[in-house]
Amino acid sequence: MIDLDQLDDLARRLSALVPPGLRGESAQELRTELQQNFRAVLQAGLTRLDLVTREEFEVQRAVLLRTREKLEQLERTVAALEADAPPAPRH
C-alpha cells in the first residue's frame, strides 16, 4: 500500500518548486491544483510499479530465512551420512 502522507508531502514540495513567474490566477489556487496533479501522477506511477508492502516483504524474508536454515540442516545431515557410509566399490 502506498503511504499517502508521504505522497502528499512530495506533491507539496514539487508544487513549491514552481517558479513565481508561472503563477497565473491566484498563487494558492495554482499551487493547490499543481499539488493535486502531482499527487495523481505520482500515485498512478507508483501503482504501476506493482510494489509489495513492507509486511509482505518481511513475511517473505522470514520464509526465506527458515528455508535457508532447513537447507543448511539437510546439508549437515547429508554430510554426516556420507561420512558414515562405507566407501563405494570401484570398478
Residue, then its C-alpha position, 0 to 999 in steps of 0.5 A: m500500500i502506498d503511504l499517502d502522507q508521504l505522497d502528499d508531502l512530495a506533491r507539496r514540495l514539487s508544487a513549491l518548486v514552481p517558479p513565481g513567474l508561472r503563477g497565473e490566477s491566484a498563487q494558492e489556487l495554482r499551487t493547490e491544483l499543481q499539488q493535486n496533479f502531482r499527487a495523481v501522477l505520482q500515485a498512478g506511477l507508483t501503482r504501476l510499479d506493482l510494489v509489495t508492502r513492507e509486511e509482505f516483504e518481511v513475511q517473505r524474508a522470514v520464509l526465506l530465512r527458515t528455508r535457508e536454515k532447513l537447507e543448511q540442516l539437510e546439508r549437515t545431515v547429508a554430510a554426516l551420512e556420507a561420512d558414515a557410509p562405507p566407501a563405494p566399490r570401484h570398478 
